[in-house]
Each structure stands twice: as C-alpha cells, then as structure tokens.
Amino acid sequence: MTLIKSISGIRGTIGGHTGDTLNPLDIVKFTTAYATFIRRSGKSASNKIVVGRDARISGAMVNNVVCGTLMGVGYDVVNIGLATTPTTELAVKMADAAGGIIITASHNPRQWNALKLLNNEGEFLTAADGKEVLDIAEREDFEYADVDHLGHYYEDNSFDDRHIESVLNLRLVDTEAIRKAGFKVCVDAVNSVGGIILPKLLEKLGVEYKVLYGEPTGDFAHNPEPLEKNLSGIMDEMKKGCYDLGIVVDPDVDRLAFISEDGTMFGEEYTLVSVADYVLSNTPGNTVSNLSSTRALRDVTEKHSGVYSAAAVGEVNVTTKMKEVNAVIGGEGNGGVIYPESHYGRDALVGIALFLSSLAHKGCKVSELRASFPEYFIAKNRIDLTPSTDVKAILNKVKELYKDEQINDIDGVKIDFADKWVHLRASNTEPIIRVYSEAATMEEADKLGKTLMQVVYDMQG
C-alpha cells in the first residue's frame, strides 16, 4: 500500500485503486476533513485557504481537486500556483488566511505526491490537530456548502516576490556585503520550483549564477533527495573550478545542501550548523535541532554561550521546542534551517541568504568555513521488523542496558556517550527501526550503530 495517512498529512503514489494510492477520491476526502477541522477549530475568522504546489507531474491534477473541494466546503481559495513550501507558509500569514495546503511530496520520487497541512499561522498542524483531521476523515463527518455559499477562487502570483523581499529585509542578511564579494554559484534546482524562485533571489543579492535542471517540469533529472549519492551532476560541475559555492535544494525548497568550491559536499548536517554559527555570533541565544541531528550544533551553541535543546523528530516538534526555549535559530540535520525572525518553518531561501552573508563577512572559501566546525560523522542504519516485533519492549530493554549513560526517550531512545551517540527510533511510515549514530569517524559511528542493532537482533532471538 502506498497511501500513507499521518498526523502531518497524506501522501502516496499516483494512480491505482481507491484507498491504496493517492487518487482523486482520497484527495477529496482528506481535503474535506482538513477544511472541516479548520472551520470547527475557530482559530481564524478568515474564509480563505491558501494552496501552493511544487512542480510535480501530478501537481496540476491534485491542485484542481484540492481547490474544487475547498470551494465545495465553502472556503475561498487563494491559489498561489507553483510555489515553495516556505513561500506557501508565508503566504498564509500575508493573506490573513485560515490555513493552507501545500501540494508536495518533498524529496520523494516523481510518482509521489502529498498534501501538507498548515494552520492560520502558516505552520504545520500539531500532532493533536493532525489526529483530529484523521478522525474526521475516518468518520466522513462532512457537510458541503449549498449553492449560495460556495467558495470563490482567486489566483495570486505575487508571493514569490514578497517572500524574497522578506528575506532581503532580515537584519542579518547583508546584501551589500554579498554584492561586494562577487560570488559565483551553481544551483541544482532538480526540475522544480527552486528553478523559478532561486534565480530571482540570487539576482536581488547580486550573485552570478548558473542553474542546472532549472526547468520546472517535475520530471526530476535525478533522485530528488539532496544527498551526495544523487548529486554527481553539480559536483562534477563544481570541480571545474568556476564557482565559489554549489547550492542544492529539494523539490519544495525547504531542504538545503551546499557544495564547496572544490566539488566536495559541505555536508547537509552542517547547513544548519554554519548558519547557526553566523546567527549566534550576531544574536546570542539558544538553539534547537532534532534528536537525530549532529552534535556540532550543540558545540557551536555552547561556544557562543547559548543552550542547545533537542526535540523529537519532525518539524512541528522542533518549532514547538524552539518557542518553548526562545531559540534564535533551529532546524533539522537534513538541511532544514528555521529562523524565527522570518517564520517558524524550514526555508532554503533564508538559509542561502544567511550563509552568503556569513561567507562574505568571513572572506574565506567554503571549504575553509567547513573546516572551522567540529568534525563528526553520522551513520544511518535500519532494522526491519516483523508484525510480531514488540518495539516498545525493545526500546525499554535498550534503556535498561545503557541506564548508566545519558538517555533521552522523548522519541525512541537516544544514548549519549561522552564522545558519540546513537538514536533508535521506530519509523512512522515503515515497519523499521531507524538507527542513527554519530562519532568522530564514520567507521566508529557505523560500528556503534551496528552494536546496538545486534542488541536488538539478540532480543528478537
């Protein structure tokens, strides 16, 4: 089955049978449940819902179904067209809307699509709110508008420019310094909306650029997850020695990876670390990332006399923790930068502008900047589960075995040793336990992960 319903939305592959894949009937059902929830929550008096989408092949079809359904419930639709996830988040606030739906499957391959759901703050729904949407969908507790109360449809293509303007107005984005630096960059836009908005941003910043895979066809030139194994095209281009920086985004432009001037990966974990170091050097304060992110953020935070906190995996969990500890910067190790001065959402445009500002001020090469941070390596493994596996018992046993170490159990079990850590967490979408481990070398990190995996295998018999 490739239809996955979760508290964060609904996603699946296009085509196939109802209930098994992402198809028009299930899109109508889930969109209606979301609109019903928004209406009942009473958090906004607005009758508008914003809809934006990435450039996936199925995007137009899904968009038409979503917009028509929202109108059928009685909501006015503000369709912002091809737009990034952070653009859509900002549009909800800028349009004073009751909520928003982002049509994107993020880094998943071309046959996938999804609906991501926003509240009236332009932020992802909480776990409790997401569960309520699922409950409404399950009960099919729907009521549609009569002919005199159908919603209206509007198109507004101004939000890319408004998003860029908001980035340029951030206090720590130094456009003048970036212009003077005369940067030349290469961008991998993976045939989606990054190819539309990033050239506009770079032109405003006075940066010379070349875009690879810039046509927003949705027919991705490579696997769209911004990992090293998928990025040979831009890495080879960077090795020609013509650029100061390589920039890679995923299809909805909330994840950001950098490539150094010599064609080597900066490391997606270090996107947040580098931006946080710049922010903290100008705005002392606290930081947050999820449990599976690099310890380097903690080190950088403490260097600047701040306090680092860990959150459960998931953007809404990170933003909730950021608000709780009044963090000045946060995000996720997958290249997600969340900067509250802009908004509480991962935003590659914000990350790019802050990173270029930092680079301009330091006057160094990207590889030299990377070498200035603590060096860690993360190994990612998985344990396949059987239907009879008692995950809770396994995690409790692991906690007992390592009770003398520092344990965090807000999301699975993370064991912090003096010079390394390992995190075991059950997947929300697959019958697996993810095993992430970090140490000073990749060999040591992988060894630690496999040691914990063997503990689990021994328990399973």
Summary of the structure (lengths in Angstrom):
residues: 461
radius of gyration: 22.0
end to end distance: 28.8
largest distance: 66.3
contacts: 1685
relative contact order: 0.10
helix: 39%
strand: 23%
